[in-house]
Each structure stands twice: as structure tokens, then as C-alpha cells.
């Protein structure tokens, strides 16, 4: 009996993870079709931004921030001369954290494709942790970049940096590296 329960538990966990991955893959594909964007572009951005993790908030800070709670985990990673702070947890806990950080005046990136807080309202926060909504929002940001800039290079860079592109194109270089590794090349 214990063996049967163990097998059922393992199957349930495996199926839950498959379901999440399947949901994300389908959402990427559907939104790419709707927007007439190559799904490989969306895949690559999602891979770079969150590694396909919908339940994440990230931001940079000059100092480590203490955020407590049993339902969240916080990582502080060195990033240039700052810290990249990543917060993971369940959707409800992350909603509270997002409101808190925005009330503190921080600029945050939310969810699967790391939508920056300049691109959403507080009312949208609960929806941003659902893959379909988040990907749809990300496609809107990317389309806005495509309309503003003519080249793929500038559009991809704009997705990450907004209108302040600069001249280094480091995000595009990272994008290209991932795209070539996963798909074999850009056209």
C-alpha cells in the first residue's frame, strides 16, 4: 500500500510539472501566432528572463534587502556593482511582495518574461503571475519596441532596457547566444 501511495505521489508531482511546462509552451505558441512573432523569439526571451519561472520577482539594488516570510525565498546575486535580487514563492505571497516593493518606489520585474513595473499597473499584479497574461503583456511590450525601432536587434534590446538602448547591445548579444544554442541561428 505504501508503495502504491509513493508511486501515485511521484506521478502527481511529475504530472503537475508537465502541466505547468505544457501550459507555458502553449501560451508562448498561441501569443506568438496572434502577434505574428516567431515563437522562438518569445521562447528565448522567456528562457533568459526567468528560465520559464512564472512565480518570480526580480530587481536590482545597491544593498541586500531583507524580505521575510515562510512562503518566499530570496536570492542576492552579484550583478555589476549591485545585487540582483530574486524572490520566488507562491502567487499570493509574491503579490504582497510586489505591492510592498512598488510602495517603496522600487522598479521591479515580474513573472515569466519579467515585465517591468513601468509596463503595468498595480491592478494587474495578480494576473502577472499567470503565464498566459504575463506572456500576452510581454508580447505587447515587444510589439511596442518593434513599432518604435526597425531592427530586430534594437527591438530585443528595447524589450530589456526600454527606450534607453545605449550602444553596447549586451542583451541582444546574450539573446543571440541563447537563440543560436537552442535553435541553430538567426535569419
C-alpha angles and dihedrals in degrees: 000000000000089000091053091050090049092051091048092048092050091047091050093051092047092048093048091054091045090050092052092048091046091050092051094046091050093047091051091049095046095047091046090053093047093049096038091238123141105260089220089066091055092044091052094048092048090049093051097040102046109349085246093302111144095184101067141105122194136181141152126249137173089229137034113265123213112225114172133198140113091238097057136060122203129204125191112202125182109249118177104302093336142056124263104216117203122189122192130181144109119321097254093050092047091050089057091047091049092052090047094050093046091049087054088056097250123151106230139182116220136202138338099339094027101244108204118234092243086067100054143045126233089251089064096055097097091050094048091073092060112087097224095052094041094050091047089052091047091052089053090054092047092048090051089053091048091053092049098044126039101211131071089228093057093041093054091045090048091053089062102033106025116220095334097086101159120188105276100077091199094153091053090050089053090046091051092049092052094042093051092045093051102034108017103247151340123266 
